[in-house]
Amino acid sequence: GFGTFHSLLNSWIHFMMYMYYGLSAMGPAFQKYLWWKKYMTTMQITQFASVIIHASQLLFMECDYPIFFVYMIGFYSFIFFVMFGNFYVQSYLKPKAAPSKQLHSANGSVADHNKAKTC
């Protein structure tokens, strides 16, 4: 029925996530197999968008399914869509910040390592 769509999609995404986590837990030798992190996030965002679209169709058609579910799963998916979308933007679209100057704390003061120290 109607409720199996999001469950099946969610199960598939979690299967893929746990494959990724399993590979990453195997140590540095398996890092070369983790090139698809960005695509995993894209799959998750696609999942949430698909669930929102699929659930919202009940707002426009007659179906013997609890309307509360439409609002519940739609809101739930929307929240995750926004959070994962923000993560994607922050991680993959925003330019990386330039490294800041290294500061050293000595005797309660901060000194810039690039400046010559005088006594």
PyMOL commands that place a pseudoatom at each C-alpha (Angstrom):
pseudoatom trace, name=CA, resn=GLY, resi=1, chain=A, elem=C, hetatm=0, pos=[0.000, 0.000, 0.000]
pseudoatom trace, name=CA, resn=PHE, resi=2, chain=A, elem=C, hetatm=0, pos=[0.749, 3.647, 0.201]
pseudoatom trace, name=CA, resn=GLY, resi=3, chain=A, elem=C, hetatm=0, pos=[2.835, 3.428, 3.403]
pseudoatom trace, name=CA, resn=THR, resi=4, chain=A, elem=C, hetatm=0, pos=[5.371, 0.993, 1.995]
pseudoatom trace, name=CA, resn=PHE, resi=5, chain=A, elem=C, hetatm=0, pos=[6.952, 3.537, -0.375]
pseudoatom trace, name=CA, resn=HIS, resi=6, chain=A, elem=C, hetatm=0, pos=[8.813, 5.577, 2.242]
pseudoatom trace, name=CA, resn=SER, resi=7, chain=A, elem=C, hetatm=0, pos=[9.707, 2.455, 4.258]
pseudoatom trace, name=CA, resn=LEU, resi=8, chain=A, elem=C, hetatm=0, pos=[11.219, 0.686, 1.267]
pseudoatom trace, name=CA, resn=LEU, resi=9, chain=A, elem=C, hetatm=0, pos=[13.103, 3.785, 0.146]
pseudoatom trace, name=CA, resn=ASN, resi=10, chain=A, elem=C, hetatm=0, pos=[14.349, 4.454, 3.673]
pseudoatom trace, name=CA, resn=SER, resi=11, chain=A, elem=C, hetatm=0, pos=[15.513, 0.839, 4.044]
pseudoatom trace, name=CA, resn=TRP, resi=12, chain=A, elem=C, hetatm=0, pos=[17.477, 1.034, 0.794]
pseudoatom trace, name=CA, resn=ILE, resi=13, chain=A, elem=C, hetatm=0, pos=[19.166, 4.294, 1.797]
pseudoatom trace, name=CA, resn=HIS, resi=14, chain=A, elem=C, hetatm=0, pos=[20.074, 2.883, 5.207]
pseudoatom trace, name=CA, resn=PHE, resi=15, chain=A, elem=C, hetatm=0, pos=[21.517, -0.226, 3.579]
pseudoatom trace, name=CA, resn=MET, resi=16, chain=A, elem=C, hetatm=0, pos=[23.757, 2.022, 1.477]
pseudoatom trace, name=CA, resn=MET, resi=17, chain=A, elem=C, hetatm=0, pos=[24.661, 4.166, 4.508]
pseudoatom trace, name=CA, resn=TYR, resi=18, chain=A, elem=C, hetatm=0, pos=[25.708, 1.148, 6.558]
pseudoatom trace, name=CA, resn=MET, resi=19, chain=A, elem=C, hetatm=0, pos=[27.804, -0.132, 3.666]
pseudoatom trace, name=CA, resn=TYR, resi=20, chain=A, elem=C, hetatm=0, pos=[29.570, 3.233, 3.652]
pseudoatom trace, name=CA, resn=TYR, resi=21, chain=A, elem=C, hetatm=0, pos=[30.009, 3.213, 7.449]
pseudoatom trace, name=CA, resn=GLY, resi=22, chain=A, elem=C, hetatm=0, pos=[31.232, -0.384, 7.346]
pseudoatom trace, name=CA, resn=LEU, resi=23, chain=A, elem=C, hetatm=0, pos=[33.885, 0.451, 4.773]
pseudoatom trace, name=CA, resn=SER, resi=24, chain=A, elem=C, hetatm=0, pos=[34.969, 3.549, 6.683]
pseudoatom trace, name=CA, resn=ALA, resi=25, chain=A, elem=C, hetatm=0, pos=[35.309, 1.505, 9.905]
pseudoatom trace, name=CA, resn=MET, resi=26, chain=A, elem=C, hetatm=0, pos=[37.730, -0.900, 8.218]
pseudoatom trace, name=CA, resn=GLY, resi=27, chain=A, elem=C, hetatm=0, pos=[40.536, 1.635, 8.434]
pseudoatom trace, name=CA, resn=PRO, resi=28, chain=A, elem=C, hetatm=0, pos=[42.785, 3.669, 6.159]
pseudoatom trace, name=CA, resn=ALA, resi=29, chain=A, elem=C, hetatm=0, pos=[43.311, 0.843, 3.645]
pseudoatom trace, name=CA, resn=PHE, resi=30, chain=A, elem=C, hetatm=0, pos=[39.652, 1.162, 2.638]
pseudoatom trace, name=CA, resn=GLN, resi=31, chain=A, elem=C, hetatm=0, pos=[39.566, 4.970, 2.320]
pseudoatom trace, name=CA, resn=LYS, resi=32, chain=A, elem=C, hetatm=0, pos=[39.980, 4.685, -1.443]
pseudoatom trace, name=CA, resn=TYR, resi=33, chain=A, elem=C, hetatm=0, pos=[36.540, 3.033, -1.601]
pseudoatom trace, name=CA, resn=LEU, resi=34, chain=A, elem=C, hetatm=0, pos=[34.804, 5.962, 0.108]
pseudoatom trace, name=CA, resn=TRP, resi=35, chain=A, elem=C, hetatm=0, pos=[34.778, 8.350, -2.845]
pseudoatom trace, name=CA, resn=TRP, resi=36, chain=A, elem=C, hetatm=0, pos=[30.966, 8.292, -2.935]
pseudoatom trace, name=CA, resn=LYS, resi=37, chain=A, elem=C, hetatm=0, pos=[30.227, 10.197, 0.292]
pseudoatom trace, name=CA, resn=LYS, resi=38, chain=A, elem=C, hetatm=0, pos=[28.904, 13.197, -1.647]
pseudoatom trace, name=CA, resn=TYR, resi=39, chain=A, elem=C, hetatm=0, pos=[26.648, 10.912, -3.674]
pseudoatom trace, name=CA, resn=MET, resi=40, chain=A, elem=C, hetatm=0, pos=[25.361, 9.246, -0.513]
pseudoatom trace, name=CA, resn=THR, resi=41, chain=A, elem=C, hetatm=0, pos=[24.214, 12.662, 0.719]
pseudoatom trace, name=CA, resn=THR, resi=42, chain=A, elem=C, hetatm=0, pos=[22.606, 13.323, -2.672]
pseudoatom trace, name=CA, resn=MET, resi=43, chain=A, elem=C, hetatm=0, pos=[20.725, 10.011, -2.426]
pseudoatom trace, name=CA, resn=GLN, resi=44, chain=A, elem=C, hetatm=0, pos=[19.465, 10.969, 1.032]
pseudoatom trace, name=CA, resn=ILE, resi=45, chain=A, elem=C, hetatm=0, pos=[18.244, 14.375, -0.176]
pseudoatom trace, name=CA, resn=THR, resi=46, chain=A, elem=C, hetatm=0, pos=[16.543, 12.681, -3.126]
pseudoatom trace, name=CA, resn=GLN, resi=47, chain=A, elem=C, hetatm=0, pos=[14.899, 10.243, -0.723]
pseudoatom trace, name=CA, resn=PHE, resi=48, chain=A, elem=C, hetatm=0, pos=[13.383, 13.052, 1.346]
pseudoatom trace, name=CA, resn=ALA, resi=49, chain=A, elem=C, hetatm=0, pos=[12.184, 14.957, -1.726]
pseudoatom trace, name=CA, resn=SER, resi=50, chain=A, elem=C, hetatm=0, pos=[10.603, 11.786, -3.130]
pseudoatom trace, name=CA, resn=VAL, resi=51, chain=A, elem=C, hetatm=0, pos=[8.818, 11.034, 0.131]
pseudoatom trace, name=CA, resn=ILE, resi=52, chain=A, elem=C, hetatm=0, pos=[7.476, 14.595, 0.336]
pseudoatom trace, name=CA, resn=ILE, resi=53, chain=A, elem=C, hetatm=0, pos=[6.136, 14.403, -3.225]
pseudoatom trace, name=CA, resn=HIS, resi=54, chain=A, elem=C, hetatm=0, pos=[4.717, 10.916, -2.763]
pseudoatom trace, name=CA, resn=ALA, resi=55, chain=A, elem=C, hetatm=0, pos=[3.001, 11.762, 0.534]
pseudoatom trace, name=CA, resn=SER, resi=56, chain=A, elem=C, hetatm=0, pos=[1.617, 15.072, -0.712]
pseudoatom trace, name=CA, resn=GLN, resi=57, chain=A, elem=C, hetatm=0, pos=[-0.332, 13.394, -3.493]
pseudoatom trace, name=CA, resn=LEU, resi=58, chain=A, elem=C, hetatm=0, pos=[-2.867, 12.306, -0.856]
pseudoatom trace, name=CA, resn=LEU, resi=59, chain=A, elem=C, hetatm=0, pos=[-3.748, 15.963, -0.378]
pseudoatom trace, name=CA, resn=PHE, resi=60, chain=A, elem=C, hetatm=0, pos=[-5.107, 16.021, -3.939]
pseudoatom trace, name=CA, resn=MET, resi=61, chain=A, elem=C, hetatm=0, pos=[-6.702, 12.612, -4.414]
pseudoatom trace, name=CA, resn=GLU, resi=62, chain=A, elem=C, hetatm=0, pos=[-9.222, 10.390, -2.668]
pseudoatom trace, name=CA, resn=CYS, resi=63, chain=A, elem=C, hetatm=0, pos=[-7.550, 7.551, -0.785]
pseudoatom trace, name=CA, resn=ASP, resi=64, chain=A, elem=C, hetatm=0, pos=[-8.550, 5.524, 2.243]
pseudoatom trace, name=CA, resn=TYR, resi=65, chain=A, elem=C, hetatm=0, pos=[-5.367, 6.339, 4.133]
pseudoatom trace, name=CA, resn=PRO, resi=66, chain=A, elem=C, hetatm=0, pos=[-5.008, 8.428, 7.316]
pseudoatom trace, name=CA, resn=ILE, resi=67, chain=A, elem=C, hetatm=0, pos=[-4.380, 12.058, 6.366]
pseudoatom trace, name=CA, resn=PHE, resi=68, chain=A, elem=C, hetatm=0, pos=[-2.450, 12.508, 9.623]
pseudoatom trace, name=CA, resn=PHE, resi=69, chain=A, elem=C, hetatm=0, pos=[0.271, 10.335, 8.118]
pseudoatom trace, name=CA, resn=VAL, resi=70, chain=A, elem=C, hetatm=0, pos=[0.615, 12.712, 5.171]
pseudoatom trace, name=CA, resn=TYR, resi=71, chain=A, elem=C, hetatm=0, pos=[1.334, 15.612, 7.496]
pseudoatom trace, name=CA, resn=MET, resi=72, chain=A, elem=C, hetatm=0, pos=[3.544, 13.590, 9.827]
pseudoatom trace, name=CA, resn=ILE, resi=73, chain=A, elem=C, hetatm=0, pos=[5.796, 11.999, 7.199]
pseudoatom trace, name=CA, resn=GLY, resi=74, chain=A, elem=C, hetatm=0, pos=[5.773, 15.154, 5.079]
pseudoatom trace, name=CA, resn=PHE, resi=75, chain=A, elem=C, hetatm=0, pos=[6.916, 17.344, 7.954]
pseudoatom trace, name=CA, resn=TYR, resi=76, chain=A, elem=C, hetatm=0, pos=[9.478, 14.759, 9.060]
pseudoatom trace, name=CA, resn=SER, resi=77, chain=A, elem=C, hetatm=0, pos=[10.896, 14.496, 5.542]
pseudoatom trace, name=CA, resn=PHE, resi=78, chain=A, elem=C, hetatm=0, pos=[10.907, 18.264, 5.085]
pseudoatom trace, name=CA, resn=ILE, resi=79, chain=A, elem=C, hetatm=0, pos=[12.975, 18.758, 8.247]
pseudoatom trace, name=CA, resn=PHE, resi=80, chain=A, elem=C, hetatm=0, pos=[15.538, 16.197, 7.102]
pseudoatom trace, name=CA, resn=PHE, resi=81, chain=A, elem=C, hetatm=0, pos=[15.501, 17.628, 3.562]
pseudoatom trace, name=CA, resn=VAL, resi=82, chain=A, elem=C, hetatm=0, pos=[16.442, 21.043, 4.972]
pseudoatom trace, name=CA, resn=MET, resi=83, chain=A, elem=C, hetatm=0, pos=[19.099, 19.669, 7.337]
pseudoatom trace, name=CA, resn=PHE, resi=84, chain=A, elem=C, hetatm=0, pos=[20.747, 17.415, 4.740]
pseudoatom trace, name=CA, resn=GLY, resi=85, chain=A, elem=C, hetatm=0, pos=[20.495, 20.191, 2.156]
pseudoatom trace, name=CA, resn=ASN, resi=86, chain=A, elem=C, hetatm=0, pos=[22.293, 22.546, 4.529]
pseudoatom trace, name=CA, resn=PHE, resi=87, chain=A, elem=C, hetatm=0, pos=[24.948, 19.892, 5.187]
pseudoatom trace, name=CA, resn=TYR, resi=88, chain=A, elem=C, hetatm=0, pos=[25.422, 19.440, 1.420]
pseudoatom trace, name=CA, resn=VAL, resi=89, chain=A, elem=C, hetatm=0, pos=[25.814, 23.174, 0.850]
pseudoatom trace, name=CA, resn=GLN, resi=90, chain=A, elem=C, hetatm=0, pos=[28.222, 23.589, 3.766]
pseudoatom trace, name=CA, resn=SER, resi=91, chain=A, elem=C, hetatm=0, pos=[30.292, 20.519, 2.869]
pseudoatom trace, name=CA, resn=TYR, resi=92, chain=A, elem=C, hetatm=0, pos=[30.369, 20.501, -0.910]
pseudoatom trace, name=CA, resn=LEU, resi=93, chain=A, elem=C, hetatm=0, pos=[29.340, 23.875, -2.336]
pseudoatom trace, name=CA, resn=LYS, resi=94, chain=A, elem=C, hetatm=0, pos=[30.829, 26.519, -0.043]
pseudoatom trace, name=CA, resn=PRO, resi=95, chain=A, elem=C, hetatm=0, pos=[34.465, 27.344, -0.657]
pseudoatom trace, name=CA, resn=LYS, resi=96, chain=A, elem=C, hetatm=0, pos=[36.812, 26.137, 2.016]
pseudoatom trace, name=CA, resn=ALA, resi=97, chain=A, elem=C, hetatm=0, pos=[38.101, 28.829, 4.388]
pseudoatom trace, name=CA, resn=ALA, resi=98, chain=A, elem=C, hetatm=0, pos=[41.758, 29.772, 4.087]
pseudoatom trace, name=CA, resn=PRO, resi=99, chain=A, elem=C, hetatm=0, pos=[43.913, 28.418, 6.901]
pseudoatom trace, name=CA, resn=SER, resi=100, chain=A, elem=C, hetatm=0, pos=[44.217, 30.908, 9.735]
pseudoatom trace, name=CA, resn=LYS, resi=101, chain=A, elem=C, hetatm=0, pos=[47.524, 32.032, 11.197]
pseudoatom trace, name=CA, resn=GLN, resi=102, chain=A, elem=C, hetatm=0, pos=[48.928, 29.756, 13.822]
pseudoatom trace, name=CA, resn=LEU, resi=103, chain=A, elem=C, hetatm=0, pos=[48.836, 31.485, 17.191]
pseudoatom trace, name=CA, resn=HIS, resi=104, chain=A, elem=C, hetatm=0, pos=[50.888, 30.426, 20.158]
pseudoatom trace, name=CA, resn=SER, resi=105, chain=A, elem=C, hetatm=0, pos=[49.885, 31.002, 23.750]
pseudoatom trace, name=CA, resn=ALA, resi=106, chain=A, elem=C, hetatm=0, pos=[52.726, 31.699, 26.143]
pseudoatom trace, name=CA, resn=ASN, resi=107, chain=A, elem=C, hetatm=0, pos=[52.419, 33.040, 29.691]
pseudoatom trace, name=CA, resn=GLY, resi=108, chain=A, elem=C, hetatm=0, pos=[48.879, 34.220, 29.163]
pseudoatom trace, name=CA, resn=SER, resi=109, chain=A, elem=C, hetatm=0, pos=[49.573, 36.105, 25.927]
pseudoatom trace, name=CA, resn=VAL, resi=110, chain=A, elem=C, hetatm=0, pos=[49.118, 35.163, 22.319]
pseudoatom trace, name=CA, resn=ALA, resi=111, chain=A, elem=C, hetatm=0, pos=[52.056, 35.752, 20.004]
pseudoatom trace, name=CA, resn=ASP, resi=112, chain=A, elem=C, hetatm=0, pos=[52.061, 35.505, 16.218]
pseudoatom trace, name=CA, resn=HIS, resi=113, chain=A, elem=C, hetatm=0, pos=[54.741, 33.026, 15.101]
pseudoatom trace, name=CA, resn=ASN, resi=114, chain=A, elem=C, hetatm=0, pos=[55.444, 35.057, 11.977]
pseudoatom trace, name=CA, resn=LYS, resi=115, chain=A, elem=C, hetatm=0, pos=[56.671, 38.064, 13.975]
pseudoatom trace, name=CA, resn=ALA, resi=116, chain=A, elem=C, hetatm=0, pos=[60.172, 38.205, 15.396]
pseudoatom trace, name=CA, resn=LYS, resi=117, chain=A, elem=C, hetatm=0, pos=[60.289, 37.894, 19.145]
pseudoatom trace, name=CA, resn=THR, resi=118, chain=A, elem=C, hetatm=0, pos=[62.267, 40.483, 21.065]
pseudoatom trace, name=CA, resn=CYS, resi=119, chain=A, elem=C, hetatm=0, pos=[63.437, 40.358, 24.661]
for i in range(1, 119): cmd.bond("trace and resi %d" % i, "trace and resi %d" % (i + 1))
show_as sticks, trace
zoom trace
